[in-house]
Amino acid sequence: MRIKWFSLMFFAAFSSPGIAAEKNYKICTAGGYYAGADDKFLSGLATHIAQKRNILNDPICGALWRNAHKIGAIVSKTGKIHDEAEGNVVHDATEFSSKVYEVVGSKINF
């Protein structure tokens, strides 16, 4: 019984930081996508956020950014998503964009 409890606590303690780190890297995917699509506002904002999180120069962030950049360039020209991996990148980028515009819209009292 103690071993099961210990295993559960061990898993919970070490799985949470991994989930948080994964979420941090979504900004790299979104930024790369918008850089490839030539959206300077959203790619610049993603760059700024990645810098604040100290992950912009991380090799994982760089790889995600480069991959998403290629996808952003292709999807912005063709308007087509070719596979699930591209769909995931577009989903992350769209989610980022939605959050940005939601926050900006809620803060403007015009």
All heavy atoms as an XYZ file, in Angstrom:
848
protein
N       0.825     -1.194      0.000
C       0.000      0.000      0.000
C       0.867      1.254      0.000
O       0.577      2.192     -0.705
C      -0.930     -0.043      1.216
C      -1.860      1.132      1.301
S      -3.071      1.005     -0.008
C      -4.124      2.315      0.431
N       1.931      1.247      0.804
C       2.813      2.405      0.858
C       3.500      2.642     -0.488
O       3.700      3.774     -0.893
C       3.884      2.210      1.922
C       3.380      2.410      3.306
C       4.523      2.330      4.268
N       4.042      2.420      5.621
C       4.818      2.491      6.666
N       6.132      2.449      6.509
N       4.307      2.577      7.864
N       3.855      1.570     -1.154
C       4.529      1.709     -2.440
C       3.593      2.352     -3.455
O       4.001      3.221     -4.214
C       5.054      0.352     -2.938
C       6.173     -0.130     -2.008
C       5.555      0.449     -4.368
C       6.678     -1.513     -2.306
N       2.332      1.952     -3.473
C       1.373      2.552     -4.396
C       1.190      4.027     -4.089
O       1.162      4.864     -4.991
C       0.028      1.825     -4.320
C       0.035      0.470     -4.950
C      -1.332     -0.163     -4.879
C      -1.309     -1.564     -5.459
N      -2.620     -2.200     -5.395
N       1.068      4.373     -2.821
C       0.879      5.762     -2.430
C       2.112      6.581     -2.813
O       2.003      7.665     -3.369
C       0.620      5.852     -0.915
C       0.335      7.250     -0.466
C      -0.850      7.910     -0.532
C       1.264      8.173      0.092
N      -0.735      9.172     -0.049
C       0.580      9.362      0.348
C       2.619      8.103      0.410
C       1.181     10.483      0.893
C       3.211      9.227      0.957
C       2.500     10.386      1.191
N       3.300      6.034     -2.520
C       4.542      6.722     -2.863
C       4.654      6.916     -4.376
O       5.037      7.987     -4.841
C       5.750      5.937     -2.331
C       7.060      6.592     -2.651
C       7.465      7.725     -1.969
C       7.877      6.083     -3.651
C       8.675      8.336     -2.275
C       9.074      6.688     -3.956
C       9.480      7.820     -3.272
N       4.305      5.902     -5.134
C       4.360      5.997     -6.594
C       3.424      7.071     -7.113
O       3.784      7.841     -8.009
C       3.999      4.656     -7.235
O       4.943      3.680     -6.888
N       2.242      7.134     -6.565
C       1.268      8.143     -6.966
C       1.778      9.548     -6.644
O       1.698     10.448     -7.485
C      -0.078      7.895     -6.276
C      -1.182      8.882     -6.591
C      -1.528      8.844     -8.076
C      -2.415      8.572     -5.765
N       2.333      9.738     -5.469
C       2.859     11.045     -5.078
C       4.072     11.422     -5.931
O       4.221     12.566     -6.339
C       3.237     11.045     -3.590
C       2.046     10.879     -2.661
S       0.706     12.049     -2.984
C       1.482     13.561     -2.483
N       4.929     10.460     -6.218
C       6.099     10.691     -7.050
C       5.666     11.126     -8.446
O       6.190     12.095     -9.005
C       6.944      9.417     -7.113
C       8.223      9.574     -7.876
C       9.325     10.178     -7.288
C       8.322      9.107     -9.178
C      10.509     10.314     -7.982
C       9.504      9.244     -9.881
C      10.604      9.850     -9.282
N       4.695     10.424     -8.999
C       4.185     10.757    -10.332
C       3.584     12.158    -10.353
O       3.860     12.948    -11.241
C       3.142      9.722    -10.776
C       2.507     10.058    -12.089
C       3.202      9.890    -13.271
C       1.210     10.546    -12.140
C       2.614     10.200    -14.486
C       0.620     10.860    -13.343
C       1.333     10.693    -14.515
N       2.775     12.480     -9.346
C       2.136     13.792     -9.285
C       3.163     14.914     -9.138
O       3.038     15.968     -9.750
C       1.139     13.833     -8.134
N       4.170     14.678     -8.347
C       5.177     15.706     -8.103
C       6.003     16.016     -9.345
O       6.359     17.162     -9.591
C       6.096     15.266     -6.966
N       6.301     15.004    -10.132
C       7.171     15.224    -11.273
C       6.440     15.371    -12.598
O       7.042     15.723    -13.594
C       8.225     14.114    -11.364
C       9.237     14.215    -10.279
C       9.171     13.391     -9.174
C      10.238     15.160    -10.339
C      10.092     13.493     -8.157
C      11.172     15.275     -9.327
C      11.098     14.436     -8.220
N       5.155     15.147    -12.631
C       4.435     15.312    -13.890
C       3.970     16.745    -14.080
O       3.887     17.229    -15.192
C       3.247     14.356    -13.959
O       2.294     14.671    -12.977
N       3.681     17.456    -13.035
C       3.179     18.820    -13.143
C       4.159     19.778    -13.809
O       3.771     20.531    -14.688
C       2.778     19.349    -11.760
O       1.728     18.575    -11.251
N       5.446     19.806    -13.430
C       6.363     20.703    -14.113
C       6.483     20.404    -15.605
O       6.647     21.306    -16.407
C       7.700     20.463    -13.410
C       7.324     19.956    -12.070
C       6.076     19.154    -12.293
N       6.369     19.150    -15.989
C       6.432     18.800    -17.404
C       5.263     19.379    -18.175
O       5.410     19.845    -19.294
N       4.110     19.355    -17.569
C       2.932     19.931    -18.211
C       3.092     21.433    -18.335
O       2.794     22.020    -19.379
C       1.656     19.560    -17.426
C       1.404     18.060    -17.529
C       0.461     20.329    -17.936
C       0.352     17.534    -16.581
N       3.578     22.072    -17.296
C       3.777     23.524    -17.345
C       4.800     23.891    -18.407
O       4.632     24.868    -19.134
C       4.219     24.037    -15.980
N       5.882     23.127    -18.519
C       6.909     23.413    -19.515
C       6.352     23.260    -20.922
O       6.681     24.037    -21.807
C       8.102     22.490    -19.318
N       5.508     22.261    -21.125
C       4.908     22.073    -22.439
C       4.085     23.295    -22.829
O       4.142     23.743    -23.953
C       4.024     20.828    -22.432
C       3.383     20.548    -23.773
C       2.507     19.320    -23.742
O       2.820     18.367    -23.024
O       1.485     19.351    -24.442
N       3.341     23.842    -21.906
C       2.534     25.022    -22.192
C       3.407     26.214    -22.538
O       3.051     27.004    -23.383
C       1.635     25.345    -20.995
C       0.505     24.379    -20.819
C      -0.401     24.796    -19.698
C      -1.517     23.785    -19.526
N      -2.443     24.169    -18.468
N       4.566     26.339    -21.892
C       5.466     27.442    -22.204
C       5.944     27.395    -23.642
O       6.148     28.429    -24.255
C       6.673     27.431    -21.265
C       6.361     27.980    -19.899
O       5.386     28.692    -19.713
N       7.187     27.644    -18.932
N       6.144     26.222    -24.166
C       6.659     26.093    -25.517
C       5.608     26.360    -26.598
O       5.971     26.542    -27.756
C       7.302     24.724    -25.719
C       8.623     24.588    -25.012
C       8.802     23.649    -24.014
C       9.687     25.402    -25.348
C      10.017     23.527    -23.360
C      10.917     25.295    -24.703
C      11.075     24.355    -23.711
O      12.277     24.245    -23.075
N       4.350     26.406    -26.244
C       3.326     26.732    -27.241
C       3.551     28.124    -27.816
O       3.227     28.383    -28.968
C       1.925     26.636    -26.641
C       1.412     25.241    -26.488
C      -0.035     25.268    -26.032
C      -0.622     23.885    -25.989
N      -2.051     23.934    -25.656
N       4.128     29.009    -27.018
C       4.393     30.364    -27.491
C       5.424     30.336    -28.626
O       5.365     31.154    -29.539
C       4.825     31.290    -26.330
C       4.699     32.751    -26.721
C       6.220     30.995    -25.855
C       3.301     33.220    -26.877
N       6.331     29.391    -28.584
C       7.333     29.251    -29.642
C       6.676     28.810    -30.945
O       7.006     29.306    -32.029
C       8.409     28.256    -29.225
S       9.224     28.674    -27.675
N       5.752     27.889    -30.823
C       5.023     27.422    -32.000
C       4.193     28.552    -32.600
O       4.217     28.781    -33.813
C       4.111     26.234    -31.620
O       4.922     25.184    -31.105
C       3.332     25.719    -32.814
N       3.467     29.272    -31.756
C       2.632     30.381    -32.237
C       3.492     31.468    -32.871
O       3.170     31.981    -33.953
C       1.795     30.946    -31.095
N       4.584     31.814    -32.218
C       5.460     32.858    -32.756
C       6.059     32.479    -34.088
O       6.100     33.293    -35.017
N       6.519     31.250    -34.199
C       7.085     30.791    -35.467
C       6.049     30.784    -36.574
O       6.321     31.197    -37.706
N       4.847     30.325    -36.245
C       3.772     30.296    -37.241
C       3.491     31.699    -37.774
O       3.434     31.917    -38.983
C       2.505     29.689    -36.639
C       1.347     29.701    -37.609
C       1.183     28.673    -38.528
C       0.431     30.745    -37.619
C       0.132     28.691    -39.437
C      -0.620     30.776    -38.520
C      -0.770     29.743    -39.431
O      -1.803     29.762    -40.328
N       3.322     32.662    -36.865
C       2.999     34.020    -37.294
C       4.177     34.711    -37.972
O       3.974     35.551    -38.851
C       2.434     34.832    -36.130
C       1.016     34.404    -35.837
C       0.673     33.797    -34.641
C       0.020     34.567    -36.788
C      -0.622     33.372    -34.392
C      -1.274     34.139    -36.556
C      -1.592     33.550    -35.360
O      -2.877     33.126    -35.134
N       5.403     34.348    -37.610
C       6.566     34.874    -38.324
C       6.558     34.365    -39.763
O       6.808     35.125    -40.702
C       7.854     34.473    -37.616
N       6.242     33.087    -39.941
C       6.155     32.517    -41.286
C       5.023     33.089    -42.110
O       5.104     33.199    -43.328
N       3.959     33.485    -41.426
C       2.801     34.078    -42.105
C       2.955     35.592    -42.274
O       2.039     36.262    -42.740
C       1.528     33.768    -41.318
N       4.102     36.126    -41.875
C       4.416     37.565    -41.958
C       3.474     38.446    -41.141
O       3.158     39.560    -41.532
C       4.451     38.044    -43.416
C       5.647     37.512    -44.173
O       6.709     37.347    -43.555
O       5.512     37.245    -45.384
N       3.028     37.937    -40.005
C       2.220     38.737    -39.082
C       3.170     39.283    -38.022
O       3.485     38.624    -37.038
C       1.131     37.877    -38.435
C       0.161     38.684    -37.593
O       0.616     39.631    -36.914
O      -1.036     38.362    -37.597
N       3.617     40.511    -38.239
C       4.636     41.095    -37.382
C       4.123     41.383    -35.969
O       4.882     41.273    -35.007
C       5.188     42.362    -38.021
C       5.954     42.076    -39.296
C       6.558     43.329    -39.869
C       7.165     43.152    -41.227
N       7.791     41.935    -41.540
N       2.857     41.714    -35.836
C       2.306     42.002    -34.507
C       2.309     40.753    -33.637
O       2.876     40.754    -32.542
C       0.885     42.566    -34.613
C       0.204     42.700    -33.273
C       0.629     43.648    -32.357
C      -0.855     41.869    -32.929
C       0.015     43.771    -31.113
C      -1.468     41.986    -31.687
C      -1.039     42.942    -30.785
N       1.697     39.681    -34.105
C       1.596     38.477    -33.287
C       2.946     37.778    -33.123
O       3.252     37.263    -32.040
C       0.550     37.523    -33.857
C      -0.897     38.006    -33.700
C      -1.857     37.082    -34.438
C      -1.274     38.112    -32.230
N       3.781     37.779    -34.156
C       5.096     37.147    -33.997
C       5.968     37.976    -33.052
O       6.712     37.417    -32.236
C       5.794     36.947    -35.338
O       6.139     38.180    -35.940
N       5.876     39.287    -33.119
C       6.627     40.147    -32.211
C       6.181     39.985    -30.775
O       7.008     39.950    -29.850
N       4.883     39.871    -30.580
C       4.353     39.661    -29.238
C       4.796     38.310    -28.685
O       5.209     38.206    -27.522
C       2.824     39.762    -29.252
C       2.131     39.663    -27.909
C       2.619     40.735    -26.945
C       0.622     39.790    -28.115
N       4.752     37.287    -29.501
C       5.203     35.959    -29.075
C       6.695     35.976    -28.749
O       7.121     35.354    -27.763
C       4.900     34.922    -30.155
N       7.476     36.690    -29.539
C       8.904     36.822    -29.262
C       9.125     37.468    -27.900
O       9.929     37.003    -27.089
C       9.602     37.655    -30.360
O       9.429     37.013    -31.618
C      11.079     37.846    -30.069
N       8.394     38.534    -27.647
C       8.501     39.245    -26.371
C       8.153     38.326    -25.194
O       8.878     38.278    -24.192
C       7.580     40.470    -26.376
C       7.553     41.213    -25.096
N       8.595     42.029    -24.684
C       6.625     41.267    -24.122
C       8.298     42.532    -23.501
N       7.104     42.098    -23.142
N       7.085     37.572    -25.324
C       6.661     36.666    -24.248
C       7.696     35.561    -24.040
O       8.038     35.223    -22.903
C       5.266     36.085    -24.545
C       4.208     37.193    -24.480
C       4.921     34.963    -23.570
C       2.851     36.789    -25.020
N       8.199     35.006    -25.130
C       9.211     33.946    -25.017
C      10.483     34.475    -24.356
O      11.109     33.770    -23.561
C       9.520     33.352    -26.389
N      10.845     35.719    -24.660
C      12.004     36.320    -24.002
C      11.758     36.481    -22.506
O      12.640     36.200    -21.697
C      12.326     37.687    -24.611
C      13.007     37.603    -25.940
C      13.195     38.971    -26.581
O      12.411     39.891    -26.352
N      14.228     39.092    -27.400
N      10.572     36.950    -22.135
C      10.231     37.136    -20.723
C      10.257     35.811    -19.973
O      10.592     35.769    -18.797
C       8.849     37.779    -20.570
C       8.741     39.176    -21.112
C       9.393     40.157    -20.209
C       8.336     40.834    -19.387
N       8.867     41.832    -18.505
N       9.904     34.714    -20.648
C       9.895     33.388    -20.024
C      11.262     32.715    -20.090
O      11.422     31.586    -19.643
C       8.863     32.490    -20.719
C       7.449     32.935    -20.485
C       6.489     32.013    -21.181
N       5.110     32.417    -20.951
C       4.072     31.860    -21.545
N       4.248     30.861    -22.392
N       2.868     32.282    -21.293
N      12.225     33.397    -20.682
C      13.594     32.869    -20.821
C      13.653     31.553    -21.587
O      14.422     30.650    -21.244
C      14.268     32.708    -19.457
C      14.490     34.032    -18.780
O      14.881     34.996    -19.424
N      14.215     34.097    -17.494
N      12.849     31.430    -22.629
C      12.882     30.211    -23.437
C      13.188     30.488    -24.903
O      13.341     29.553    -25.684
C      11.555     29.411    -23.334
C      10.364     30.233    -23.814
C      11.358     28.887    -21.935
C       9.084     29.444    -23.953
N      13.319     31.756    -25.282
C      13.513     32.088    -26.696
C      14.778     31.452    -27.270
O      14.776     30.984    -28.401
C      13.547     33.603    -26.906
C      13.564     34.068    -28.348
C      12.311     33.599    -29.089
C      13.682     35.568    -28.436
N      15.845     31.396    -26.497
C      17.105     30.827    -26.980
C      17.259     29.345    -26.648
O      18.310     28.758    -26.895
C      18.285     31.616    -26.407
C      18.287     33.036    -26.927
O      17.988     33.277    -28.084
N      18.608     33.980    -26.064
N      16.218     28.747    -26.114
C      16.213     27.323    -25.791
C      16.189     26.518    -27.097
O      15.476     26.871    -28.029
C      14.961     27.029    -24.954
C      14.910     25.620    -24.436
O      14.832     24.694    -25.266
O      14.912     25.453    -23.212
N      16.980     25.453    -27.212
C      16.995     24.658    -28.448
C      15.625     24.079    -28.814
O      15.287     23.982    -29.996
C      17.988     23.538    -28.164
C      18.748     23.930    -26.961
C      17.942     24.950    -26.225
N      14.841     23.711    -27.816
C      13.505     23.172    -28.106
C      12.634     24.263    -28.705
O      11.949     24.045    -29.708
C      12.869     22.583    -26.830
C      13.650     21.362    -26.358
C      11.399     22.226    -27.074
C      13.247     20.845    -24.996
N      12.684     25.446    -28.110
C      11.905     26.565    -28.637
C      12.340     26.889    -30.063
O      11.509     27.116    -30.933
C      12.058     27.784    -27.728
S      11.039     29.196    -28.215
N      13.639     26.886    -30.297
C      14.147     27.177    -31.636
C      13.660     26.182    -32.679
O      13.261     26.561    -33.778
N      13.674     24.920    -32.326
C      13.208     23.885    -33.259
C      11.711     24.030    -33.530
O      11.271     23.934    -34.684
C      13.513     22.501    -32.699
N      10.942     24.274    -32.475
C       9.500     24.470    -32.651
C       9.221     25.706    -33.499
O       8.348     25.692    -34.367
C       8.811     24.593    -31.291
C       8.769     23.331    -30.439
C       8.305     23.656    -29.029
C       7.870     22.289    -31.079
N       9.963     26.765    -33.255
C       9.790     28.024    -33.989
C      10.069     27.812    -35.481
O       9.281     28.229    -36.326
C      10.727     29.087    -33.408
C      10.429     30.477    -33.870
C      10.661     31.012    -35.108
C       9.825     31.522    -33.107
N      10.257     32.314    -35.156
C       9.742     32.662    -33.941
C       9.371     31.596    -31.794
C       9.210     33.866    -33.496
C       8.840     32.818    -31.362
C       8.765     33.924    -32.205
N      11.186     27.157    -35.794
C      11.549     26.930    -37.201
C      10.517     26.064    -37.927
O      10.136     26.351    -39.065
C      12.932     26.294    -37.302
C      14.071     27.258    -36.980
C      15.441     26.642    -37.232
N      15.711     25.490    -36.386
C      16.180     25.550    -35.144
N      16.407     26.709    -34.586
N      16.420     24.441    -34.461
N      10.065     25.005    -37.264
C       9.061     24.130    -37.865
C       7.756     24.893    -38.104
O       7.168     24.815    -39.185
C       8.807     22.927    -36.955
C       7.810     21.979    -37.539
O       7.977     21.486    -38.658
N       6.741     21.711    -36.798
N       7.328     25.638    -37.105
C       6.077     26.395    -37.233
C       6.209     27.507    -38.269
O       5.233     27.840    -38.960
C       5.676     26.963    -35.878
N       7.398     28.073    -38.409
C       7.636     29.117    -39.411
C       7.367     28.572    -40.810
O       6.697     29.209    -41.632
C       9.071     29.624    -39.299
C       9.378     30.783    -40.182
N       9.667     30.642    -41.515
C       9.428     32.109    -39.919
C       9.896     31.828    -42.047
N       9.753     32.735    -41.090
N       7.893     27.386    -41.076
C       7.665     26.748    -42.381
C       6.177     26.517    -42.613
O       5.654     26.777    -43.701
C       8.410     25.414    -42.461
C       9.904     25.538    -42.505
C      10.556     24.167    -42.477
C      12.047     24.278    -42.248
N      12.684     22.986    -42.049
N       5.512     26.024    -41.596
C       4.069     25.748    -41.707
C       3.291     27.039    -41.911
O       2.388     27.108    -42.746
C       3.575     24.958    -40.484
C       4.205     23.559    -40.488
C       2.046     24.870    -40.450
C       3.998     22.771    -39.206
N       3.648     28.085    -41.166
C       2.974     29.372    -41.314
C       3.115     29.934    -42.718
O       2.167     30.480    -43.278
N       4.296     29.790    -43.296
C       4.524     30.276    -44.657
C       3.679     29.500    -45.664
O       3.074     30.085    -46.571
C       6.002     30.176    -45.002
N       3.616     28.189    -45.492
C       2.845     27.352    -46.429
C       1.347     27.589    -46.286
O       0.650     27.820    -47.278
C       3.178     25.862    -46.212
C       4.624     25.571    -46.625
C       2.207     24.961    -46.960
C       5.135     24.208    -46.192
N       0.854     27.548    -45.050
C      -0.587     27.679    -44.827
C      -1.076     29.072    -45.217
O      -2.173     29.219    -45.757
C      -0.962     27.327    -43.366
C      -2.410     27.649    -43.066
C      -0.676     25.859    -43.093
N      -0.265     30.101    -44.989
C      -0.700     31.449    -45.357
C      -0.795     31.620    -46.870
O      -1.600     32.418    -47.351
C       0.236     32.502    -44.763
O       1.508     32.460    -45.374
N      -0.016     30.853    -47.618
C      -0.066     30.936    -49.084
C      -1.161     30.047    -49.671
O      -1.864     30.449    -50.588
C       1.282     30.559    -49.690
C       2.337     31.601    -49.465
C       3.661     31.177    -50.035
C       4.699     32.237    -49.675
N       6.056     31.784    -49.846
N      -1.281     28.832    -49.155
C      -2.221     27.877    -49.748
C      -3.581     27.871    -49.065
O      -4.573     27.495    -49.674
C      -1.657     26.445    -49.689
O      -1.538     26.042    -48.320
C      -0.307     26.351    -50.378
N      -3.598     28.229    -47.788
C      -4.848     28.171    -47.027
C      -5.249     26.748    -46.666
O      -6.364     26.518    -46.213
N      -4.344     25.802    -46.883
C      -4.664     24.397    -46.637
C      -3.757     23.793    -45.579
O      -2.564     24.074    -45.526
C      -4.519     23.584    -47.929
C      -5.491     23.983    -49.005
C      -5.298     23.154    -50.243
C      -6.267     23.614    -51.326
N      -6.089     22.865    -52.559
N      -4.367     22.945    -44.751
C      -3.628     22.181    -43.756
C      -3.507     20.768    -44.295
O      -4.507     20.139    -44.634
C      -4.370     22.209    -42.404
C      -4.482     23.645    -41.912
C      -3.679     21.321    -41.396
C      -5.399     23.826    -40.735
N      -2.273     20.254    -44.385
C      -2.028     18.975    -45.044
C      -2.018     17.756    -44.138
O      -2.228     16.648    -44.605
C      -0.711     19.054    -45.822
C      -0.746     20.087    -46.890
N      -0.259     21.362    -46.713
C      -1.250     20.045    -48.139
C      -0.446     22.049    -47.819
N      -1.046     21.283    -48.707
N      -1.725     17.946    -42.860
C      -1.692     16.789    -41.962
C      -1.969     17.225    -40.530
O      -2.158     18.405    -40.255
C      -0.364     16.036    -42.067
C       0.858     16.895    -41.774
O       0.759     17.844    -40.963
O       1.923     16.617    -42.332
N      -2.001     16.261    -39.643
C      -2.334     16.520    -38.249
C      -1.298     17.417    -37.571
O      -1.651     18.280    -36.765
C      -2.450     15.200    -37.482
C      -2.935     15.375    -36.061
C      -3.101     14.049    -35.332
O      -3.005     12.982    -35.955
O      -3.322     14.106    -34.120
N      -0.034     17.245    -37.903
C       1.018     18.068    -37.295
C       0.824     19.541    -37.654
O       0.940     20.416    -36.793
C       2.391     17.582    -37.745
N       0.515     19.800    -38.903
C       0.231     21.177    -39.315
C      -1.013     21.693    -38.602
O      -1.060     22.848    -38.191
C       0.048     21.269    -40.832
C       1.331     21.133    -41.604
C       1.142     21.286    -43.101
O       0.011     21.592    -43.557
O       2.130     21.115    -43.833
N      -2.001     20.850    -38.476
C      -3.231     21.234    -37.781
C      -2.975     21.608    -36.330
O      -3.576     22.557    -35.812
N      -2.066     20.880    -35.677
C      -1.722     21.199    -34.285
C      -1.043     22.559    -34.177
O      -1.314     23.331    -33.258
C      -0.826     20.119    -33.685
C      -1.557     18.809    -33.486
O      -2.777     18.769    -33.380
N      -0.804     17.731    -33.445
N      -0.168     22.857    -35.123
C       0.517     24.149    -35.128
C      -0.496     25.268    -35.359
O      -0.488     26.288    -34.656
C       1.636     24.184    -36.192
C       2.170     25.591    -36.390
C       2.760     23.236    -35.799
N      -1.371     25.082    -36.319
C      -2.392     26.093    -36.602
C      -3.308     26.272    -35.392
O      -3.673     27.403    -35.037
C      -3.203     25.724    -37.863
C      -4.398     26.642    -38.046
C      -2.305     25.753    -39.095
N      -3.643     25.193    -34.718
C      -4.480     25.269    -33.521
C      -3.800     26.098    -32.434
O      -4.423     26.980    -31.825
C      -4.801     23.871    -32.992
C      -5.601     23.884    -31.741
N      -5.013     23.837    -30.495
C      -6.930     23.973    -31.520
C      -5.950     23.893    -29.567
N      -7.130     23.975    -30.172
N      -2.523     25.829    -32.169
C      -1.798     26.590    -31.147
C      -1.715     28.069    -31.512
O      -1.886     28.940    -30.660
C      -0.386     26.033    -30.949
C      -0.369     24.699    -30.221
O      -1.427     24.278    -29.691
O       0.712     24.063    -30.192
N      -1.459     28.349    -32.782
C      -1.366     29.746    -33.232
C      -2.720     30.447    -33.121
O      -2.801     31.594    -32.665
C      -0.856     29.792    -34.673
N      -3.766     29.770    -33.496
C      -5.110     30.346    -33.415
C      -5.513     30.580    -31.964
O      -6.117     31.614    -31.635
C      -6.127     29.418    -34.112
O      -5.710     29.219    -35.467
C      -7.520     30.017    -34.096
N      -5.167     29.648    -31.096
C      -5.464     29.797    -29.674
C      -4.737     31.024    -29.102
O      -5.313     31.808    -28.352
C      -5.046     28.531    -28.924
C      -5.379     28.531    -27.463
C      -4.984     27.223    -26.779
O      -4.152     26.461    -27.317
O      -5.495     26.990    -25.688
N      -3.470     31.203    -29.471
C      -2.696     32.361    -29.027
C      -3.345     33.651    -29.523
O      -3.559     34.591    -28.749
C      -1.252     32.251    -29.531
C      -0.420     33.470    -29.283
C      -0.029     33.802    -27.992
C      -0.013     34.285    -30.327
C       0.756     34.928    -27.755
C       0.762     35.402    -30.100
C       1.148     35.726    -28.816
N      -3.673     33.697    -30.796
C      -4.298     34.882    -31.378
C      -5.618     35.213    -30.686
O      -5.887     36.377    -30.359
C      -4.538     34.657    -32.872
O      -5.257     35.724    -33.427
N      -6.431     34.217    -30.449
C      -7.716     34.430    -29.780
C      -7.529     35.023    -28.392
O      -8.244     35.944    -27.997
C      -8.498     33.123    -29.672
O      -8.826     32.639    -30.945
N      -6.553     34.493    -27.645
C      -6.286     34.995    -26.294
C      -5.799     36.437    -26.336
O      -6.203     37.268    -25.521
C      -5.273     34.111    -25.574
C      -5.837     32.788    -25.147
C      -4.795     31.932    -24.454
C      -5.367     30.586    -24.066
N      -4.373     29.748    -23.383
N      -4.934     36.747    -27.278
C      -4.411     38.109    -27.401
C      -5.545     39.084    -27.671
O      -5.692     40.100    -26.985
C      -3.339     38.198    -28.516
C      -3.017     39.645    -28.859
C      -2.084     37.453    -28.101
N      -6.364     38.789    -28.660
C      -7.432     39.712    -29.020
C      -8.520     39.780    -27.953
O      -9.137     40.826    -27.763
C      -7.996     39.368    -30.400
C      -7.038     39.783    -31.489
C      -6.365     38.843    -32.254
C      -6.767     41.134    -31.720
C      -5.466     39.232    -33.236
C      -5.868     41.528    -32.698
C      -5.217     40.577    -33.453
O      -4.327     40.975    -34.417
N      -8.728     38.699    -27.232
C      -9.686     38.707    -26.129
C      -9.225     39.659    -25.028
O      -9.999     40.474    -24.523
C      -9.852     37.300    -25.565
C     -10.841     37.188    -24.427
C     -10.933     35.763    -23.894
O     -10.930     34.827    -24.715
O     -11.001     35.615    -22.672
N      -7.953     39.567    -24.672
C      -7.407     40.430    -23.619
C      -7.380     41.881    -24.082
O      -7.786     42.777    -23.344
C      -5.996     39.957    -23.193
C      -5.315     40.971    -22.294
C      -6.085     38.615    -22.498
N      -6.922     42.120    -25.282
C      -6.853     43.489    -25.796
C      -8.261     44.088    -25.853
O      -8.486     45.218    -25.414
C      -6.174     43.524    -27.180
C      -6.324     44.893    -27.823
C      -4.700     43.155    -27.065
N      -9.211     43.320    -26.359
C     -10.579     43.817    -26.458
C     -11.216     44.102    -25.114
O     -11.989     45.050    -24.962
N     -10.873     43.313    -24.115
C     -11.465     43.512    -22.793
C     -10.872     44.713    -22.063
O     -11.487     45.261    -21.160
C     -11.291     42.255    -21.926
O      -9.949     42.089    -21.556
N      -9.696     45.151    -22.462
C      -9.018     46.261    -21.800
C      -9.311     47.611    -22.447
O      -8.919     48.642    -21.930
C      -7.490     46.048    -21.781
C      -7.079     44.787    -21.052
C      -7.395     44.867    -19.583
C      -6.954     43.610    -18.878
N      -7.327     43.565    -17.491
N      -9.953     47.617    -23.571
C     -10.230     48.870    -24.279
C     -11.622     49.365    -23.908
O     -12.616     48.686    -24.126
C     -10.121     48.700    -25.809
C      -8.680     48.369    -26.180
C     -10.583     49.953    -26.527
C      -8.464     48.078    -27.634
N     -11.673     50.561    -23.348
C     -12.948     51.215    -23.034
C     -13.116     52.374    -23.972
O     -12.775     53.512    -23.651
C     -12.973     51.676    -21.573
C     -12.938     50.527    -20.604
O     -13.566     49.502    -20.848
N     -12.201     50.661    -19.531
N     -13.615     52.137    -25.141
C     -13.712     53.148    -26.183
C     -15.102     53.669    -26.301
O     -16.074     53.063    -26.235
C     -13.249     52.537    -27.511
C     -13.054     53.539    -28.595
C     -12.069     54.490    -28.480
C     -13.853     53.536    -29.714
C     -11.893     55.416    -29.482
C     -13.680     54.444    -30.727
C     -12.687     55.399    -30.596
